[in-house]
Amino acid sequence: MFFKIKEKISQHFKDNMNLWLDREFLLIALLSFSLLYLANLINSMAGLLATENASNYVNDIVLSNVPRMDTSFIHGEITGRIRDLTIILLLIFPRYLPFAMKTMAMLTVVRAGFINMTNIGIYPDSISINSLATFGGDLFFSGHVATTYLMSLVFWDKNFLRNFFLATTIFLGVSALLGHYHYTIDVFAAPFIAYGVFAMSKKLFKEDFRLTEVGVLVKA
């Protein structure tokens, strides 16, 4: 039993090292990171614009009936650690990296457009967070919930990671509502939008998705 586990671990590192030593994979990974970086720049500008144009808040089925709790630590610090863990996981399992980064970039750009379609103001009793990614008027849809749910779809074939990201999705969604950082629709719509982006990404980035399945680049 021990030797079988040791053999699997050894094979895992061998396969992943082969990817990191592949020049074509490195170029694909660099392109993926570049697209995500560009998407985040677009999102930052969109978030500032949405916050600048934000109007009054509206009543909400949860926020209007549930007292606010201080979940700023979860919404800020813990979310940052989850982001760091996600990066580490993609480095450990590089076959998921190009598809995950490109799909994340697409989700980020989609959200940048959505947050400026209806300029509703944030609920008045929420506590501000010092963040480069959260501005206050960027409400629909919840990026925290959409991102973690998207990662559960990316790692769907790995039960532990899938369940971890699904649990994290629920945890961050509840945190956002209890802290009054998002309206209920922002949280509940996020997984559906993330799934739609995931489905489109599978069509647009077929080779990258194929890499997540077979673990090696399919070269012509």
LUMTI-24215 format. One record per residue: chain; x, y, z of N, C-alpha, C, O in turn. Coordinates in steps of 0.05 Angstrom, whole numbers. Example, Ala and Ser with C-alpha at 12.3 -4.5 7.8 and 13.67 -1.06 7.14 Angstrom:
REM residues 2
A,264,-114,156,246,-90,156,264,-66,156,285,-66,169
A,257,-45,142,273,-21,143,258,1,157,268,23,161
END
This chain:
REM residues 220
A,17,-24,0,0,0,0,17,25,0,13,44,-16
A,38,25,18,55,48,20,70,53,-6,73,76,-15
A,80,31,-18,95,34,-43,78,44,-66,87,58,-84
A,52,36,-66,34,45,-87,30,75,-85,30,89,-105
A,26,85,-60,22,113,-55,48,128,-63,46,149,-76
A,71,118,-55,96,130,-62,100,132,-92,110,152,-102
A,92,110,-106,95,109,-135,77,130,-148,85,143,-167
A,52,133,-138,33,153,-149,44,181,-145,42,198,-163
A,55,187,-121,66,214,-115,89,219,-134,92,241,-145
A,106,199,-137,130,202,-154,121,207,-183,133,224,-197
A,101,193,-193,91,197,-220,79,224,-223,81,236,-244
A,65,233,-202,52,260,-203,73,281,-207,70,299,-225
A,94,281,-191,115,301,-194,129,299,-220,138,319,-232
A,133,275,-230,146,271,-256,130,283,-278,141,297,-296
A,104,278,-278,86,288,-299,85,319,-299,86,332,-320
A,83,330,-275,81,359,-272,108,372,-280,108,394,-292
A,130,360,-272,156,371,-279,159,371,-310,171,390,-321
A,149,351,-323,150,350,-352,136,373,-364,144,385,-384
A,113,381,-353,98,404,-363,114,430,-359,116,446,-377
A,125,433,-335,140,458,-329,165,460,-346,176,482,-349
A,175,437,-356,199,438,-372,193,441,-402,211,443,-419
A,167,440,-408,158,442,-436,156,472,-444,140,487,-432
A,171,480,-463,172,509,-471,144,518,-481,136,540,-475
A,131,501,-496,104,508,-506,85,513,-483,69,532,-484
A,86,496,-463,68,499,-440,75,525,-425,56,539,-417
A,100,532,-423,108,556,-409,97,581,-424,89,600,-411
A,98,580,-450,87,602,-466,56,605,-462,46,626,-460
A,43,581,-462,14,581,-457,7,592,-430,-12,607,-426
A,23,583,-410,19,593,-382,23,623,-380,8,637,-367
A,44,633,-393,50,662,-393,27,677,-406,19,698,-396
A,17,667,-428,-6,680,-441,-31,680,-423,-45,700,-422
A,-35,658,-409,-58,656,-391,-57,677,-369,-76,690,-362
A,-33,679,-356,-29,698,-335,-32,727,-345,-44,744,-332
A,-23,732,-370,-25,758,-381,-54,766,-386,-62,789,-381
A,-70,747,-396,-98,752,-400,-113,758,-374,-130,776,-373
A,-106,743,-353,-118,748,-327,-110,775,-316,-126,789,-304
A,-85,782,-319,-75,808,-310,-90,831,-324,-99,850,-312
A,-93,828,-350,-108,848,-366,-137,849,-357,-148,871,-355
A,-149,826,-352,-177,826,-343,-180,840,-316,-200,853,-312
A,-161,836,-298,-162,849,-272,-159,880,-275,-171,894,-259
A,-143,889,-294,-141,918,-299,-168,929,-308,-177,950,-299
A,-180,914,-326,-207,923,-336,-227,923,-313,-243,941,-311
A,-226,902,-296,-244,900,-274,-240,923,-254,-259,934,-243
A,-215,931,-250,-209,953,-231,-221,979,-241,-234,994,-226
A,-218,985,-267,-229,1009,-278,-260,1008,-278,-273,1028,-272
A,-271,985,-283,-300,981,-283,-311,985,-255,-332,996,-251
A,-296,974,-235,-305,977,-207,-305,1005,-197,-324,1014,-183
A,-285,1020,-205,-284,1049,-198,-307,1064,-211,-319,1081,-198
A,-312,1058,-236,-334,1071,-250,-361,1064,-237,-378,1082,-234
A,-365,1039,-231,-390,1030,-218,-395,1044,-191,-417,1052,-185
A,-373,1046,-176,-375,1059,-150,-381,1089,-152,-396,1100,-137
A,-368,1102,-172,-373,1130,-177,-402,1136,-185,-413,1156,-177
A,-414,1118,-200,-441,1122,-210,-462,1109,-192,-486,1110,-199
A,-454,1097,-170,-473,1083,-153,-495,1102,-143,-489,1125,-135
A,-519,1093,-142,-542,1109,-133,-550,1100,-105,-533,1092,-89
A,-575,1100,-99,-585,1092,-72,-586,1062,-70,-587,1047,-89
A,-587,1053,-45,-590,1025,-40,-619,1017,-42,-637,1035,-43
A,-625,991,-43,-652,982,-45,-657,961,-23,-638,950,-12
A,-683,956,-17,-689,935,3,-682,907,-8,-682,903,-33
A,-677,889,10,-668,862,2,-680,842,21,-683,847,45
A,-688,819,11,-702,799,27,-685,789,50,-696,782,71
A,-659,788,47,-641,780,69,-630,804,85,-633,805,109
A,-618,823,71,-605,846,84,-625,862,101,-617,873,121
A,-650,864,92,-669,880,106,-680,866,131,-694,879,147
A,-675,840,133,-686,825,155,-666,811,173,-673,801,194
A,-641,811,165,-620,799,181,-600,820,190,-589,835,174
A,-595,822,217,-576,842,227,-548,838,215,-540,815,211
A,-534,860,210,-507,858,199,-488,847,219,-489,854,243
A,-470,829,210,-448,820,226,-422,829,214,-420,833,190
A,-401,833,230,-376,842,220,-361,818,208,-348,803,223
A,-363,814,182,-349,793,168,-326,804,151,-318,791,131
A,-317,828,157,-296,841,141,-271,824,139,-257,824,119
A,-264,810,161,-239,794,161,-242,771,141,-223,764,127
A,-266,759,141,-271,737,122,-271,748,93,-258,737,75
A,-285,770,89,-288,781,62,-262,792,52,-258,794,27
A,-243,799,70,-218,810,61,-195,791,64,-185,780,44
A,-186,786,89,-162,770,94,-165,741,86,-148,730,72
A,-186,728,94,-190,699,88,-193,695,58,-182,676,47
A,-207,713,45,-210,712,16,-182,713,2,-177,699,-17
A,-165,731,13,-138,733,2,-122,707,5,-107,700,-13
A,-126,694,28,-111,668,32,-122,646,14,-107,629,5
A,-148,647,9,-160,627,-10,-149,632,-38,-143,613,-52
A,-146,657,-45,-134,664,-71,-105,653,-73,-98,642,-93
A,-90,657,-51,-62,647,-51,-61,617,-53,-45,606,-68
A,-79,603,-39,-81,574,-40,-88,565,-68,-77,545,-78
A,-106,579,-81,-113,572,-109,-89,573,-128,-86,556,-144
A,-73,594,-125,-50,597,-141,-30,574,-136,-19,563,-155
A,-26,567,-111,-9,545,-104,-19,519,-116,-3,503,-127
A,-45,514,-115,-56,490,-126,-52,488,-156,-47,467,-167
A,-55,511,-170,-51,511,-199,-21,507,-206,-15,497,-227
A,-3,515,-188,25,510,-193,32,480,-188,49,469,-201
A,18,468,-168,22,440,-162,10,422,-184,20,401,-191
A,-13,431,-194,-28,416,-215,-29,434,-240,-50,444,-247
A,-6,437,-254,-4,456,-276,-22,449,-300,-27,467,-317
A,-31,425,-302,-48,418,-325,-75,434,-325,-87,437,-345
A,-82,444,-301,-107,460,-298,-102,489,-303,-120,505,-307
A,-76,497,-302,-70,526,-301,-79,542,-325,-93,562,-321
A,-72,535,-349,-81,551,-372,-111,555,-374,-121,577,-378
A,-126,532,-371,-155,534,-374,-167,550,-351,-185,567,-355
A,-157,546,-326,-167,561,-303,-162,591,-306,-180,607,-301
A,-138,598,-314,-131,627,-317,-147,640,-339,-157,663,-335
A,-150,627,-361,-165,639,-383,-195,641,-376,-208,661,-383
A,-206,621,-363,-234,621,-355,-238,642,-334,-259,656,-334
A,-219,645,-316,-221,666,-295,-221,694,-308,-235,712,-300
A,-204,697,-328,-202,722,-342,-229,729,-356,-238,752,-355
A,-241,709,-368,-267,713,-381,-288,720,-361,-304,739,-365
A,-289,707,-338,-308,713,-317,-304,741,-306,-323,755,-301
A,-279,749,-304,-273,776,-293,-282,798,-312,-293,818,-304
A,-279,793,-338,-288,813,-358,-318,814,-359,-330,835,-362
A,-331,791,-357,-360,790,-357,-371,805,-333,-390,821,-335
A,-358,801,-310,-367,816,-286,-362,846,-289,-378,862,-279
A,-340,853,-301,-334,882,-305,-356,896,-321,-362,919,-316
A,-368,881,-339,-391,892,-354,-416,893,-338,-431,912,-338
A,-421,871,-323,-446,869,-308,-449,890,-286,-470,901,-282
A,-427,896,-272,-428,914,-249,-435,943,-258,-442,959,-241
A,-433,949,-284,-439,976,-293,-466,978,-307,-473,999,-318
A,-481,956,-308,-507,956,-321,-529,969,-304,-546,983,-314
A,-528,963,-278,-548,975,-260,-532,985,-235,-521,970,-220
A,-532,1011,-232,-515,1024,-211,-530,1027,-185,-538,1050,-177
A,-534,1005,-171,-547,1006,-145,-525,1009,-124,-503,998,-126
A,-530,1025,-103,-511,1030,-82,-509,1007,-62,-528,992,-60
A,-487,1006,-49,-483,985,-29,-501,990,-5,-508,1012,1
A,-508,968,9,-526,971,32,-512,989,53,-488,986,57
A,-526,1007,66,-513,1029,81,-498,1020,106,-480,1035,114
A,-504,997,118,-490,991,143,-467,972,140,-456,961,160
A,-458,967,115,-435,949,111,-409,964,119,-408,988,118
A,-389,948,127,-363,960,135,-344,959,111,-342,939,98
A,-331,982,106,-314,984,83,-289,966,87,-280,961,109
A,-279,956,64,-255,939,64,-233,952,47,-238,961,25
A,-209,952,58,-186,962,43,-177,940,24,-164,921,32
A,-184,943,-2,-178,922,-21,-174,935,-48,-186,954,-56
A,-155,922,-64,-151,931,-91,-171,919,-110,-172,927,-134
A,-188,901,-101,-206,887,-118,-235,892,-112,-253,885,-127
A,-241,905,-89,-268,911,-81,-271,941,-77,-255,954,-63
A,-291,953,-89,-293,982,-89,-319,993,-76,-319,1016,-67
A,-339,976,-73,-364,985,-60,-388,986,-78,-410,979,-69
A,-384,994,-103,-406,996,-121,-407,973,-141,-424,971,-158
A,-387,955,-139,-385,932,-157,-400,908,-145,-388,891,-133
A,-426,908,-148,-443,889,-133,-451,865,-148,-447,842,-139
A,-463,868,-172,-474,845,-186,-454,836,-208,-449,851,-228
A,-444,813,-204,-450,792,-185,-427,789,-166,-405,801,-170
A,-429,772,-146,-408,769,-126,-384,754,-139,-386,731,-147
A,-362,768,-140,-337,755,-151,-327,734,-132,-316,714,-142
A,-329,738,-106,-320,718,-87,-334,691,-91,-321,670,-93
A,-360,692,-94,-376,667,-98,-371,655,-125,-368,631,-127
A,-371,672,-146,-368,662,-173,-341,649,-177,-338,628,-190
A,-320,661,-166,-293,651,-169,-289,624,-156,-278,606,-169
A,-297,621,-132,-293,596,-118,-311,574,-130,-302,551,-132
A,-335,581,-139,-351,560,-153,-338,552,-179,-339,529,-187
A,-327,571,-193,-313,565,-218,-290,546,-213,-286,527,-229
A,-275,550,-192,-253,532,-186,-262,504,-178,-248,485,-183
A,-286,502,-167,-297,475,-162,-303,461,-188,-300,436,-189
A,-311,475,-208,-316,464,-234,-290,456,-248,-288,435,-261
A,-270,472,-245,-243,467,-257,-232,441,-245,-221,424,-259
A,-234,438,-218,-222,415,-204,-243,393,-199,-241,378,-180
A,-263,392,-216,-286,374,-212,-278,344,-209,-291,329,-195
A,-257,336,-223,-249,308,-223,-232,301,-198,-225,278,-194
A,-226,321,-181,-211,316,-156,-231,321,-133,-236,344,-126
A,-241,300,-122,-263,302,-103,-257,321,-80,-274,338,-73
A,-233,319,-68,-228,336,-45,-228,365,-52,-240,382,-38
A,-214,372,-74,-213,401,-82,-241,411,-91,-248,433,-86
A,-255,394,-105,-282,401,-113,-300,408,-89,-313,429,-88
A,-299,390,-69,-316,395,-45,-306,419,-29,-321,433,-17
A,-279,422,-29,-268,445,-14,-278,471,-26,-287,489,-12
A,-277,474,-53,-285,499,-65,-315,502,-65,-325,525,-63
A,-330,481,-65,-359,483,-62,-366,493,-34,-384,510,-31
A,-353,482,-14,-357,491,14,-349,520,17,-362,535,31
A,-327,527,4,-317,555,5,-337,574,-8,-341,596,2
A,-349,565,-30,-369,581,-43,-392,588,-24,-401,611,-22
A,-402,568,-10,-424,572,9,-415,590,32,-429,608,40
A,-391,585,42,-380,600,64,-378,630,58,-386,647,73
A,-367,636,34,-363,664,26,-390,677,19,-393,701,24
A,-408,661,8,-435,672,2,-449,680,27,-461,702,28
A,-449,663,47,-462,669,73,-448,693,86,-461,711,97
A,-422,694,85,-406,716,96,-414,743,83,-417,763,96
A,-416,742,56,-423,767,42,-451,777,49,-455,801,52
A,-470,759,54,-497,767,61,-498,776,90,-511,796,96
A,-485,762,108,-485,770,136,-471,797,141,-478,812,158
A,-450,802,124,-436,827,127,-449,850,111,-440,872,111
A,-470,843,96,-485,862,79,-467,874,58,-469,898,51
A,-449,857,47,-431,867,26,-443,863,-2,-436,877,-21
A,-462,845,-4,-476,839,-29,-506,835,-24,-514,826,-3
A,-521,842,-44,-550,836,-44,-553,806,-49,-535,793,-59
A,-576,796,-41,-581,767,-44,-579,758,-73,-567,737,-78
A,-588,774,-92,-587,766,-120,-558,765,-129,-551,748,-147
A,-540,782,-118,-512,781,-126,-499,754,-119,-483,743,-135
A,-507,743,-96,-496,718,-87,-508,694,-101,-494,676,-110
A,-535,694,-103,-548,670,-114,-544,668,-144,-546,646,-155
A,-540,690,-158,-537,689,-187,-508,682,-195,-504,671,-217
A,-489,686,-177,-461,682,-183,-454,654,-193,-440,652,-214
A,-463,633,-180,-456,606,-190,-467,600,-218,-454,586,-233
A,-491,610,-224,-503,605,-250,-487,619,-272,-482,608,-293
A,-478,644,-266,-462,659,-286,-435,645,-289,-425,643,-312
A,-423,637,-267,-397,623,-268,-399,598,-285,-381,592,-300
A,-421,583,-281,-424,558,-297,-427,565,-327,-416,550,-344
A,-442,586,-333,-445,594,-361,-418,601,-373,-413,594,-396
A,-402,616,-359,-375,623,-368,-358,599,-372,-343,596,-391
A,-360,580,-353,-345,555,-354,-352,539,-379,-335,529,-393
A,-378,538,-385,-387,523,-409,-377,536,-435,-369,522,-453
A,-378,563,-436,-368,577,-459,-338,573,-462,-328,570,-484
A,-324,574,-440,-295,571,-440,-286,543,-451,-266,541,-464
A,-302,523,-444,-296,496,-454,-297,495,-485,-282,480,-498
A,-315,512,-496,-317,513,-526,-295,530,-538,-284,523,-559
A,-288,552,-524,-268,571,-535,-240,561,-531,-223,565,-549
A,-234,548,-509,-207,539,-503,-206,508,-501,-200,497,-480
A,-213,496,-523,-215,467,-524,-189,453,-517,-189,433,-502
A,-167,463,-528,-141,450,-523,-133,452,-493,-122,434,-482
A,-139,475,-481,-132,479,-453,-149,461,-436,-140,450,-416
A,-175,458,-443,-192,440,-427,-183,411,-431,-185,395,-413
A,-175,404,-455,-165,377,-461,-140,371,-444,-137,348,-435
A,-124,391,-439,-100,388,-422,-108,380,-393,-95,364,-381
A,-130,391,-383,-139,384,-356,-148,355,-355,-147,343,-333
A,-156,344,-377,-166,316,-377,-143,296,-381,-143,275,-367
A,-124,302,-399,-104,282,-405,-77,288,-391,-61,270,-388
A,-72,313,-383,-48,320,-369,-24,325,-385,-2,330,-375
A,-26,323,-412,-4,328,-430,-14,345,-453,-37,344,-461
A,4,361,-464,-3,377,-487,-6,359,-511,10,342,-517
A,-28,363,-525,-33,348,-550,-22,365,-573,-33,385,-581
A,1,356,-583,15,372,-603,9,361,-631,6,337,-635
A,8,380,-650,2,372,-678,26,357,-690,26,349,-713
END
